[in-house]
Amino acid sequence: MSVQLWTWILVGITFALYFGIAIWARAGSTKEFYVAGGGVSPLANGMATAADWMSAASFISMAGIISFAGYDGSVYLMGWTGGYVLLALLLAPYLRKFGKFTVPDFIGDRYYSNTARTVAVICALIVSFTYVAGQMRGVGIVFSQFLQVEITTGVVIGMAVVLVFAFLGGMKGITYTQVAQYCVLIFAFMVPAIFISIQMTGNIIPQIGMGGRVEDGTYLLEKLDSLHTQLGFKEYTEGTKSTWDVFAITLALMAGTAGLPHVIVRFFTVPNVKDARKSAGLALLLIAILYTTAPAVSVFARTNLIETVSNQEYTALPQWFKNWEDTGLIAWSDKNGDGKIQYVNGEATTGKPEFTEARGASGERLIANASAETNELYVDRDIMVLANPEIAQLPAWVIALVAAGGLAAALSTAAGLLLVISTSVSHDLIKKQLKPNISEKGELMAARISIFVAIIVAGLFGIYPPGFVAAVVALAFGLAAASFFPAIVLGIFDKRMNKQGAISGMVVGIILMLFYMIRFKTGLIGVMEPLPASEWWFDTSPEGFGTVAMTVNVIISVIVSRLTPAPPESVQEIVEHIRIPSGAGEAQSH
């Protein structure tokens, strides 16, 4: 059977499973819609948390980044993994004991202020929409290649799928759908990795295969370093980022992780604090399976790409290259007219690539804005994991399985994020502020309408994203670090932190991060272009600037809180209470 037929079969089966679970787990109350009724087992919640956590950025883009950046890409592994540990140990148990199932709810009650709650809602919406853009883009990329549709059409299909199981089941439907999605995505990621590890090094364990020897007896990483230097790239195993920027990006990703609202809410779906801790530990183990395999997949994919494409006659290239050309995610411009692909260090395009409808003399898809540099090949990083099984000539069912896994990763996180958006609007804005007397039925309807609107907006972000998937997601983490993280940590560990301090810190932090992101990463369309890296403040990349904005947030929060009245005694007592581990069995009910 063809890859496309296998894809239709596997994607069809997995989608039928997701829809079946969504119908079975329909939410009948706001508690089921928001926190799955609070009765999910630690194992199921651990699997759901892992699926929620491992987004399209983890499945599709992380290995793609490492594949091109080499050693420099390790900051994503360190930051995202370390951030989950920080969340599980430092914040989750205390937030669970506080008993509020959304970050704006915690901030509103802890800082005894609807203004603080509103600022938190705005921050949650900014963070969640930035993050969900990456997920919808990932969905579009998978559909465009494997189902042979335009990326825009793929995004629309993804929107419809998420709408069904998020609209019907809320957190209850999403939780059990994510359990199934974890199984699909981890199987889809590991099977090709194991196949290619055996193929290249004879080792069944990819993590060990990455450090193994290839046919000629040299180590795989040595071979890749050699290929890189021959083509003018830096050695794969050497970094180029400054120590400060590595630290800044890692810390921003860690703090951003701990402040991500869609992950925090997962700890409210279990019966008590003890189960929250158990599910956090299980999720970490389940996440580690993919995260320890990603560097190996990166090495395999990069080596195979260079050996398959570099200095090869275009007419002799395998079919996978021409298939991906049709999506606009890989392209070649024959600048010297020799009919061969010159893949060397340098840009193949000036800015974002644009492709002409015409074909070159060899049948290649032409880049309209090819630069004067000698590199002739443009490769979008997001295709590396998806194209890897095709490059390695694995069976059609394995190639299709990766498509199903990529969709599972993107859809699971998108659903969690969309629930956060709807909860922020229906619970924290409407129920808590605008219409306190709204009925449960009315609140549930408001939540579903919010999800519908959020999906439309998320789809537009997916069609017009500011960069490739992981770059968008990394910026979301910076926004979360700059806004939520200080307010949550200081709210738990500093009794003296008051509403004036928290509000000032969040507002300054999110505005500073947004300004830097627009100025150096995305620009303003039609108004200004993003500034080059030579203009970075303190030699800090936009992905790492969340650390600077977070530090400014903390300083302002502490100074303002000390210059204004202390919080009420009742609030200070709550802060004391949530830090006491004994008797933490059942969290206070919402």
RADA-V524579 format. One record per residue. N is the residue number from 1. PHI is phi as a letter, one per 20 degrees, with the letter a starting at -180 (999 if undefined). PSI is psi in whole degrees, -180 to 180 (999 if undefined). OMEGA is omega in whole degrees, 0 to 359 (999 if undefined). Layout:
# RADA-V524579
n=N phi=PHI psi=PSI omega=OMEGA
n=N phi=PHI psi=PSI omega=OMEGA
This chain:
# RADA-V524579
n=1 phi=999 psi=152 omega=181
n=2 phi=f psi=163 omega=178
n=3 phi=g psi=-41 omega=183
n=4 phi=f psi=-41 omega=179
n=5 phi=f psi=-44 omega=176
n=6 phi=g psi=-40 omega=181
n=7 phi=f psi=-47 omega=178
n=8 phi=g psi=-41 omega=182
n=9 phi=f psi=-52 omega=185
n=10 phi=f psi=-43 omega=178
n=11 phi=f psi=-39 omega=178
n=12 phi=f psi=-45 omega=179
n=13 phi=f psi=-47 omega=183
n=14 phi=f psi=-39 omega=179
n=15 phi=f psi=-39 omega=177
n=16 phi=f psi=-40 omega=177
n=17 phi=f psi=-46 omega=180
n=18 phi=f psi=-44 omega=181
n=19 phi=f psi=-41 omega=179
n=20 phi=f psi=-44 omega=179
n=21 phi=f psi=-42 omega=181
n=22 phi=f psi=-41 omega=179
n=23 phi=f psi=-41 omega=179
n=24 phi=f psi=-36 omega=187
n=25 phi=d psi=35 omega=179
n=26 phi=g psi=137 omega=180
n=27 phi=e psi=131 omega=180
n=28 phi=d psi=-5 omega=180
n=29 phi=b psi=166 omega=179
n=30 phi=f psi=-33 omega=180
n=31 phi=f psi=-39 omega=176
n=32 phi=f psi=-37 omega=182
n=33 phi=f psi=-40 omega=184
n=34 phi=e psi=-44 omega=186
n=35 phi=c psi=28 omega=176
n=36 phi=l psi=29 omega=179
n=37 phi=m psi=-3 omega=179
n=38 phi=m psi=19 omega=184
n=39 phi=c psi=25 omega=181
n=40 phi=f psi=140 omega=180
n=41 phi=f psi=156 omega=180
n=42 phi=g psi=-39 omega=181
n=43 phi=f psi=-48 omega=179
n=44 phi=f psi=-41 omega=180
n=45 phi=f psi=-34 omega=176
n=46 phi=f psi=-43 omega=179
n=47 phi=f psi=-42 omega=180
n=48 phi=f psi=-41 omega=178
n=49 phi=f psi=-43 omega=180
n=50 phi=f psi=-43 omega=179
n=51 phi=f psi=-41 omega=178
n=52 phi=f psi=-40 omega=183
n=53 phi=f psi=-44 omega=184
n=54 phi=e psi=89 omega=185
n=55 phi=e psi=-171 omega=174
n=56 phi=g psi=-29 omega=178
n=57 phi=f psi=-41 omega=179
n=58 phi=f psi=-46 omega=186
n=59 phi=f psi=-48 omega=187
n=60 phi=e psi=-48 omega=194
n=61 phi=e psi=-32 omega=186
n=62 phi=f psi=-49 omega=178
n=63 phi=f psi=-32 omega=177
n=64 phi=f psi=-42 omega=178
n=65 phi=f psi=-49 omega=181
n=66 phi=f psi=-35 omega=181
n=67 phi=g psi=-38 omega=181
n=68 phi=e psi=-36 omega=185
n=69 phi=e psi=-18 omega=181
n=70 phi=m psi=-129 omega=183
n=71 phi=g psi=-39 omega=182
n=72 phi=g psi=-28 omega=181
n=73 phi=f psi=-11 omega=182
n=74 phi=f psi=-18 omega=180
n=75 phi=f psi=-32 omega=180
n=76 phi=f psi=-40 omega=177
n=77 phi=f psi=-49 omega=183
n=78 phi=f psi=-45 omega=184
n=79 phi=f psi=-49 omega=183
n=80 phi=f psi=-40 omega=179
n=81 phi=f psi=-46 omega=179
n=82 phi=f psi=-36 omega=180
n=83 phi=f psi=-38 omega=178
n=84 phi=f psi=-40 omega=178
n=85 phi=f psi=-44 omega=178
n=86 phi=g psi=-46 omega=179
n=87 phi=f psi=-48 omega=185
n=88 phi=f psi=-38 omega=185
n=89 phi=e psi=-38 omega=189
n=90 phi=e psi=-35 omega=189
n=91 phi=d psi=-47 omega=191
n=92 phi=g psi=-49 omega=183
n=93 phi=f psi=-38 omega=181
n=94 phi=f psi=-42 omega=178
n=95 phi=f psi=-39 omega=179
n=96 phi=f psi=-40 omega=180
n=97 phi=f psi=-31 omega=177
n=98 phi=f psi=-32 omega=171
n=99 phi=n psi=13 omega=178
n=100 phi=d psi=131 omega=190
n=101 phi=e psi=7 omega=171
n=102 phi=c psi=154 omega=179
n=103 phi=f psi=-45 omega=177
n=104 phi=f psi=-33 omega=178
n=105 phi=f psi=-44 omega=178
n=106 phi=f psi=-49 omega=183
n=107 phi=f psi=-40 omega=179
n=108 phi=f psi=-44 omega=181
n=109 phi=f psi=-41 omega=181
n=110 phi=f psi=-36 omega=182
n=111 phi=d psi=17 omega=171
n=112 phi=k psi=48 omega=186
n=113 phi=b psi=127 omega=174
n=114 phi=f psi=-25 omega=176
n=115 phi=f psi=-45 omega=177
n=116 phi=f psi=-40 omega=179
n=117 phi=f psi=-43 omega=180
n=118 phi=f psi=-43 omega=177
n=119 phi=g psi=-42 omega=179
n=120 phi=f psi=-39 omega=177
n=121 phi=f psi=-46 omega=180
n=122 phi=f psi=-45 omega=179
n=123 phi=f psi=-42 omega=180
n=124 phi=f psi=-40 omega=180
n=125 phi=f psi=-43 omega=180
n=126 phi=f psi=-49 omega=181
n=127 phi=f psi=-48 omega=185
n=128 phi=f psi=-41 omega=180
n=129 phi=f psi=-37 omega=178
n=130 phi=f psi=-42 omega=182
n=131 phi=f psi=-44 omega=185
n=132 phi=f psi=-24 omega=177
n=133 phi=g psi=-42 omega=179
n=134 phi=f psi=-38 omega=182
n=135 phi=f psi=-45 omega=182
n=136 phi=f psi=-34 omega=176
n=137 phi=f psi=-42 omega=178
n=138 phi=f psi=-42 omega=177
n=139 phi=f psi=-45 omega=181
n=140 phi=f psi=-40 omega=180
n=141 phi=f psi=-45 omega=181
n=142 phi=f psi=-49 omega=181
n=143 phi=f psi=-41 omega=185
n=144 phi=f psi=-38 omega=182
n=145 phi=e psi=-51 omega=192
n=146 phi=e psi=-24 omega=177
n=147 phi=d psi=5 omega=175
n=148 phi=l psi=50 omega=174
n=149 phi=c psi=168 omega=177
n=150 phi=f psi=154 omega=179
n=151 phi=g psi=-40 omega=179
n=152 phi=f psi=-44 omega=178
n=153 phi=f psi=-40 omega=178
n=154 phi=f psi=-41 omega=178
n=155 phi=f psi=-43 omega=181
n=156 phi=f psi=-42 omega=177
n=157 phi=f psi=-45 omega=179
n=158 phi=f psi=-40 omega=178
n=159 phi=g psi=-43 omega=181
n=160 phi=f psi=-40 omega=181
n=161 phi=f psi=-48 omega=180
n=162 phi=f psi=-40 omega=182
n=163 phi=g psi=-41 omega=183
n=164 phi=f psi=-56 omega=186
n=165 phi=e psi=-17 omega=175
n=166 phi=e psi=-40 omega=183
n=167 phi=f psi=-42 omega=183
n=168 phi=f psi=-52 omega=193
n=169 phi=d psi=-12 omega=184
n=170 phi=l psi=-145 omega=182
n=171 phi=f psi=-33 omega=179
n=172 phi=f psi=-50 omega=179
n=173 phi=f psi=-42 omega=181
n=174 phi=f psi=-42 omega=183
n=175 phi=g psi=-52 omega=184
n=176 phi=f psi=-26 omega=173
n=177 phi=f psi=-39 omega=181
n=178 phi=f psi=-30 omega=175
n=179 phi=f psi=-46 omega=178
n=180 phi=f psi=-40 omega=181
n=181 phi=f psi=-34 omega=177
n=182 phi=f psi=-46 omega=180
n=183 phi=g psi=-42 omega=181
n=184 phi=f psi=-48 omega=187
n=185 phi=f psi=-36 omega=182
n=186 phi=f psi=-36 omega=176
n=187 phi=f psi=-43 omega=182
n=188 phi=f psi=-31 omega=180
n=189 phi=f psi=-38 omega=187
n=190 phi=e psi=-37 omega=185
n=191 phi=g psi=-54 omega=178
n=192 phi=f psi=-33 omega=179
n=193 phi=f psi=-42 omega=179
n=194 phi=f psi=-45 omega=178
n=195 phi=g psi=-51 omega=186
n=196 phi=f psi=-35 omega=177
n=197 phi=f psi=-43 omega=177
n=198 phi=f psi=-43 omega=182
n=199 phi=f psi=-42 omega=186
n=200 phi=e psi=-37 omega=187
n=201 phi=c psi=-7 omega=182
n=202 phi=m psi=8 omega=181
n=203 phi=d psi=131 omega=184
n=204 phi=f psi=-21 omega=182
n=205 phi=e psi=113 omega=185
n=206 phi=g psi=-39 omega=182
n=207 phi=f psi=-35 omega=178
n=208 phi=e psi=-37 omega=179
n=209 phi=g psi=-35 omega=180
n=210 phi=g psi=-34 omega=179
n=211 phi=e psi=10 omega=184
n=212 phi=e psi=-177 omega=181
n=213 phi=d psi=148 omega=176
n=214 phi=e psi=-174 omega=188
n=215 phi=g psi=-40 omega=184
n=216 phi=e psi=5 omega=176
n=217 phi=n psi=-11 omega=178
n=218 phi=e psi=157 omega=177
n=219 phi=f psi=145 omega=182
n=220 phi=g psi=-43 omega=181
n=221 phi=f psi=-35 omega=176
n=222 phi=f psi=-41 omega=179
n=223 phi=f psi=-43 omega=181
n=224 phi=f psi=-40 omega=175
n=225 phi=g psi=-43 omega=181
n=226 phi=f psi=-45 omega=178
n=227 phi=g psi=-42 omega=181
n=228 phi=f psi=-49 omega=183
n=229 phi=f psi=-34 omega=178
n=230 phi=f psi=-33 omega=182
n=231 phi=e psi=3 omega=177
n=232 phi=n psi=3 omega=176
n=233 phi=e psi=162 omega=172
n=234 phi=f psi=160 omega=177
n=235 phi=g psi=139 omega=184
n=236 phi=f psi=-36 omega=186
n=237 phi=e psi=10 omega=178
n=238 phi=d psi=143 omega=181
n=239 phi=e psi=158 omega=178
n=240 phi=c psi=-16 omega=181
n=241 phi=f psi=150 omega=176
n=242 phi=f psi=156 omega=179
n=243 phi=g psi=-39 omega=180
n=244 phi=f psi=-45 omega=183
n=245 phi=f psi=-37 omega=176
n=246 phi=g psi=-46 omega=179
n=247 phi=f psi=-46 omega=183
n=248 phi=f psi=-45 omega=180
n=249 phi=f psi=-45 omega=181
n=250 phi=f psi=-47 omega=181
n=251 phi=f psi=-39 omega=179
n=252 phi=f psi=-42 omega=178
n=253 phi=f psi=-40 omega=179
n=254 phi=f psi=-52 omega=182
n=255 phi=f psi=-37 omega=178
n=256 phi=f psi=-40 omega=177
n=257 phi=g psi=-48 omega=183
n=258 phi=f psi=-16 omega=179
n=259 phi=d psi=5 omega=182
n=260 phi=f psi=118 omega=186
n=261 phi=f psi=-33 omega=185
n=262 phi=f psi=-20 omega=176
n=263 phi=e psi=-42 omega=181
n=264 phi=g psi=-41 omega=184
n=265 phi=f psi=-23 omega=180
n=266 phi=f psi=-28 omega=182
n=267 phi=f psi=-4 omega=177
n=268 phi=e psi=-1 omega=182
n=269 phi=e psi=-6 omega=178
n=270 phi=d psi=161 omega=187
n=271 phi=f psi=-35 omega=186
n=272 phi=b psi=180 omega=184
n=273 phi=f psi=-39 omega=180
n=274 phi=g psi=-45 omega=179
n=275 phi=f psi=-30 omega=177
n=276 phi=f psi=-42 omega=179
n=277 phi=f psi=-43 omega=180
n=278 phi=f psi=-47 omega=182
n=279 phi=f psi=-32 omega=177
n=280 phi=f psi=-44 omega=179
n=281 phi=f psi=-43 omega=179
n=282 phi=f psi=-41 omega=179
n=283 phi=f psi=-39 omega=180
n=284 phi=f psi=-42 omega=178
n=285 phi=f psi=-43 omega=182
n=286 phi=f psi=-37 omega=178
n=287 phi=f psi=-38 omega=184
n=288 phi=f psi=-29 omega=180
n=289 phi=g psi=-48 omega=181
n=290 phi=f psi=-42 omega=187
n=291 phi=f psi=-30 omega=177
n=292 phi=e psi=-17 omega=180
n=293 phi=e psi=-28 omega=185
n=294 phi=g psi=-43 omega=179
n=295 phi=f psi=-36 omega=179
n=296 phi=f psi=-44 omega=178
n=297 phi=g psi=-39 omega=179
n=298 phi=f psi=-46 omega=181
n=299 phi=f psi=-45 omega=179
n=300 phi=g psi=-48 omega=184
n=301 phi=f psi=-44 omega=182
n=302 phi=f psi=-45 omega=180
n=303 phi=f psi=-47 omega=181
n=304 phi=f psi=-40 omega=181
n=305 phi=f psi=-50 omega=183
n=306 phi=f psi=-46 omega=183
n=307 phi=f psi=-31 omega=182
n=308 phi=e psi=-35 omega=192
n=309 phi=d psi=-42 omega=189
n=310 phi=f psi=127 omega=177
n=311 phi=m psi=26 omega=180
n=312 phi=e psi=149 omega=174
n=313 phi=f psi=131 omega=181
n=314 phi=g psi=-41 omega=183
n=315 phi=f psi=-19 omega=181
n=316 phi=e psi=0 omega=183
n=317 phi=f psi=148 omega=178
n=318 phi=f psi=166 omega=187
n=319 phi=f psi=-29 omega=184
n=320 phi=g psi=-36 omega=182
n=321 phi=f psi=-44 omega=182
n=322 phi=f psi=-31 omega=176
n=323 phi=f psi=-45 omega=181
n=324 phi=f psi=-27 omega=176
n=325 phi=g psi=-38 omega=183
n=326 phi=f psi=-20 omega=179
n=327 phi=e psi=-12 omega=183
n=328 phi=n psi=12 omega=183
n=329 phi=d psi=-3 omega=172
n=330 phi=b psi=142 omega=182
n=331 phi=b psi=158 omega=181
n=332 phi=c psi=135 omega=176
n=333 phi=c psi=114 omega=186
n=334 phi=f psi=83 omega=187
n=335 phi=f psi=-32 omega=182
n=336 phi=d psi=1 omega=173
n=337 phi=m psi=22 omega=181
n=338 phi=e psi=0 omega=178
n=339 phi=m psi=2 omega=179
n=340 phi=d psi=153 omega=180
n=341 phi=e psi=115 omega=175
n=342 phi=e psi=103 omega=179
n=343 phi=d psi=102 omega=181
n=344 phi=c psi=174 omega=180
n=345 phi=f psi=132 omega=180
n=346 phi=q psi=168 omega=180
n=347 phi=e psi=139 omega=175
n=348 phi=e psi=-14 omega=184
n=349 phi=c psi=166 omega=170
n=350 phi=d psi=105 omega=183
n=351 phi=m psi=-155 omega=180
n=352 phi=f psi=129 omega=186
n=353 phi=f psi=142 omega=173
n=354 phi=c psi=141 omega=186
n=355 phi=d psi=141 omega=178
n=356 phi=e psi=158 omega=177
n=357 phi=f psi=-26 omega=181
n=358 phi=f psi=158 omega=177
n=359 phi=d psi=152 omega=180
n=360 phi=f psi=-178 omega=183
n=361 phi=f psi=-30 omega=180
n=362 phi=e psi=1 omega=181
n=363 phi=n psi=5 omega=183
n=364 phi=f psi=153 omega=176
n=365 phi=e psi=122 omega=188
n=366 phi=e psi=141 omega=173
n=367 phi=e psi=122 omega=184
n=368 phi=f psi=-33 omega=184
n=369 phi=d psi=47 omega=178
n=370 phi=f psi=139 omega=181
n=371 phi=e psi=175 omega=182
n=372 phi=e psi=-2 omega=182
n=373 phi=f psi=165 omega=186
n=374 phi=f psi=-18 omega=178
n=375 phi=f psi=130 omega=183
n=376 phi=d psi=-6 omega=188
n=377 phi=d psi=130 omega=172
n=378 phi=d psi=127 omega=178
n=379 phi=c psi=123 omega=175
n=380 phi=f psi=129 omega=184
n=381 phi=f psi=-29 omega=185
n=382 phi=f psi=-10 omega=182
n=383 phi=e psi=-8 omega=190
n=384 phi=f psi=-46 omega=180
n=385 phi=f psi=-41 omega=183
n=386 phi=f psi=-37 omega=182
n=387 phi=e psi=-17 omega=185
n=388 phi=g psi=-48 omega=179
n=389 phi=f psi=-34 omega=178
n=390 phi=f psi=-42 omega=179
n=391 phi=f psi=-39 omega=181
n=392 phi=e psi=1 omega=178
n=393 phi=l psi=45 omega=177
n=394 phi=e psi=166 omega=181
n=395 phi=g psi=154 omega=183
n=396 phi=g psi=-37 omega=183
n=397 phi=f psi=-29 omega=178
n=398 phi=f psi=-42 omega=178
n=399 phi=f psi=-44 omega=179
n=400 phi=f psi=-35 omega=180
n=401 phi=f psi=-39 omega=179
n=402 phi=f psi=-38 omega=177
n=403 phi=f psi=-46 omega=180
n=404 phi=f psi=-39 omega=179
n=405 phi=f psi=-42 omega=178
n=406 phi=f psi=-40 omega=178
n=407 phi=f psi=-40 omega=179
n=408 phi=f psi=-44 omega=181
n=409 phi=f psi=-47 omega=183
n=410 phi=f psi=-45 omega=184
n=411 phi=f psi=-36 omega=182
n=412 phi=f psi=-45 omega=180
n=413 phi=f psi=-40 omega=179
n=414 phi=g psi=-42 omega=180
n=415 phi=f psi=-44 omega=179
n=416 phi=f psi=-42 omega=180
n=417 phi=f psi=-41 omega=180
n=418 phi=f psi=-32 omega=176
n=419 phi=f psi=-40 omega=177
n=420 phi=f psi=-43 omega=180
n=421 phi=f psi=-47 omega=182
n=422 phi=f psi=-38 omega=180
n=423 phi=f psi=-41 omega=179
n=424 phi=g psi=-40 omega=181
n=425 phi=f psi=-52 omega=187
n=426 phi=f psi=-40 omega=184
n=427 phi=e psi=-53 omega=188
n=428 phi=e psi=-26 omega=181
n=429 phi=e psi=-54 omega=185
n=430 phi=f psi=-56 omega=185
n=431 phi=f psi=-44 omega=186
n=432 phi=e psi=-20 omega=186
n=433 phi=c psi=-57 omega=188
n=434 phi=f psi=-40 omega=185
n=435 phi=b psi=73 omega=186
n=436 phi=g psi=-26 omega=184
n=437 phi=e psi=11 omega=181
n=438 phi=f psi=141 omega=180
n=439 phi=f psi=164 omega=179
n=440 phi=f psi=-39 omega=179
n=441 phi=f psi=-41 omega=179
n=442 phi=f psi=-39 omega=179
n=443 phi=f psi=-39 omega=179
n=444 phi=f psi=-41 omega=178
n=445 phi=f psi=-41 omega=178
n=446 phi=f psi=-39 omega=179
n=447 phi=f psi=-42 omega=182
n=448 phi=f psi=-38 omega=177
n=449 phi=f psi=-41 omega=179
n=450 phi=f psi=-42 omega=179
n=451 phi=f psi=-43 omega=181
n=452 phi=f psi=-48 omega=180
n=453 phi=f psi=-42 omega=182
n=454 phi=f psi=-39 omega=180
n=455 phi=f psi=-38 omega=178
n=456 phi=f psi=-48 omega=181
n=457 phi=f psi=-43 omega=180
n=458 phi=f psi=-38 omega=179
n=459 phi=f psi=-40 omega=178
n=460 phi=f psi=-39 omega=176
n=461 phi=f psi=-37 omega=180
n=462 phi=f psi=-34 omega=180
n=463 phi=f psi=-34 omega=180
n=464 phi=c psi=68 omega=185
n=465 phi=e psi=150 omega=176
n=466 phi=e psi=70 omega=178
n=467 phi=o psi=179 omega=180
n=468 phi=f psi=165 omega=194
n=469 phi=g psi=-54 omega=186
n=470 phi=f psi=-29 omega=177
n=471 phi=f psi=-43 omega=178
n=472 phi=f psi=-45 omega=182
n=473 phi=f psi=-41 omega=179
n=474 phi=g psi=-37 omega=178
n=475 phi=f psi=-35 omega=177
n=476 phi=f psi=-38 omega=179
n=477 phi=f psi=-39 omega=177
n=478 phi=f psi=-40 omega=178
n=479 phi=f psi=-41 omega=178
n=480 phi=f psi=-40 omega=179
n=481 phi=f psi=-41 omega=184
n=482 phi=f psi=-24 omega=186
n=483 phi=d psi=-62 omega=189
n=484 phi=f psi=-46 omega=193
n=485 phi=g psi=-51 omega=180
n=486 phi=f psi=-40 omega=182
n=487 phi=f psi=-38 omega=180
n=488 phi=f psi=-49 omega=182
n=489 phi=f psi=-48 omega=180
n=490 phi=f psi=-32 omega=178
n=491 phi=f psi=-29 omega=180
n=492 phi=e psi=-41 omega=191
n=493 phi=d psi=-5 omega=180
n=494 phi=c psi=102 omega=181
n=495 phi=f psi=-29 omega=186
n=496 phi=f psi=-12 omega=181
n=497 phi=f psi=126 omega=183
n=498 phi=d psi=-179 omega=186
n=499 phi=f psi=-38 omega=181
n=500 phi=f psi=-43 omega=180
n=501 phi=f psi=-46 omega=183
n=502 phi=f psi=-45 omega=182
n=503 phi=f psi=-46 omega=180
n=504 phi=g psi=-47 omega=182
n=505 phi=f psi=-46 omega=181
n=506 phi=f psi=-44 omega=182
n=507 phi=f psi=-49 omega=181
n=508 phi=f psi=-43 omega=182
n=509 phi=f psi=-48 omega=184
n=510 phi=f psi=-38 omega=180
n=511 phi=f psi=-42 omega=180
n=512 phi=f psi=-43 omega=180
n=513 phi=f psi=-42 omega=179
n=514 phi=f psi=-43 omega=180
n=515 phi=f psi=-47 omega=183
n=516 phi=f psi=-40 omega=181
n=517 phi=f psi=-45 omega=180
n=518 phi=f psi=-41 omega=185
n=519 phi=f psi=-36 omega=187
n=520 phi=d psi=-7 omega=184
n=521 phi=c psi=-53 omega=189
n=522 phi=d psi=-29 omega=186
n=523 phi=m psi=-178 omega=174
n=524 phi=d psi=118 omega=186
n=525 phi=g psi=124 omega=178
n=526 phi=m psi=-4 omega=183
n=527 phi=d psi=-52 omega=181
n=528 phi=b psi=149 omega=176
n=529 phi=e psi=152 omega=176
n=530 phi=f psi=144 omega=180
n=531 phi=f psi=154 omega=181
n=532 phi=f psi=169 omega=182
n=533 phi=f psi=-27 omega=180
n=534 phi=f psi=-18 omega=181
n=535 phi=e psi=1 omega=182
n=536 phi=g psi=142 omega=175
n=537 phi=f psi=134 omega=177
n=538 phi=l psi=26 omega=181
n=539 phi=l psi=38 omega=183
n=540 phi=d psi=124 omega=179
n=541 phi=f psi=159 omega=177
n=542 phi=g psi=-35 omega=179
n=543 phi=f psi=-27 omega=181
n=544 phi=e psi=-7 omega=186
n=545 phi=f psi=-18 omega=176
n=546 phi=g psi=-31 omega=179
n=547 phi=f psi=-43 omega=179
n=548 phi=f psi=-48 omega=181
n=549 phi=f psi=-37 omega=178
n=550 phi=f psi=-42 omega=179
n=551 phi=f psi=-43 omega=177
n=552 phi=f psi=-42 omega=178
n=553 phi=g psi=-49 omega=182
n=554 phi=f psi=-47 omega=182
n=555 phi=f psi=-48 omega=181
n=556 phi=f psi=-43 omega=180
n=557 phi=g psi=-48 omega=183
n=558 phi=f psi=-45 omega=181
n=559 phi=f psi=-49 omega=182
n=560 phi=f psi=-40 omega=181
n=561 phi=f psi=-31 omega=181
n=562 phi=e psi=-19 omega=180
n=563 phi=e psi=-2 omega=181
n=564 phi=c psi=167 omega=185
n=565 phi=g psi=148 omega=178
n=566 phi=f psi=157 omega=177
n=567 phi=f psi=160 omega=177
n=568 phi=g psi=154 omega=180
n=569 phi=g psi=-38 omega=182
n=570 phi=f psi=-38 omega=179
n=571 phi=f psi=-42 omega=179
n=572 phi=f psi=-35 omega=177
n=573 phi=f psi=-39 omega=178
n=574 phi=f psi=-43 omega=179
n=575 phi=f psi=-41 omega=176
n=576 phi=f psi=-43 omega=186
n=577 phi=f psi=-43 omega=185
n=578 phi=f psi=-14 omega=180
n=579 phi=e psi=0 omega=179
n=580 phi=e psi=116 omega=184
n=581 phi=f psi=-31 omega=184
n=582 phi=f psi=144 omega=179
n=583 phi=m psi=29 omega=184
n=584 phi=e psi=10 omega=186
n=585 phi=g psi=-81 omega=181
n=586 phi=e psi=126 omega=175
n=587 phi=f psi=153 omega=178
n=588 phi=f psi=143 omega=184
n=589 phi=f psi=155 omega=180
n=590 phi=f psi=999 omega=999
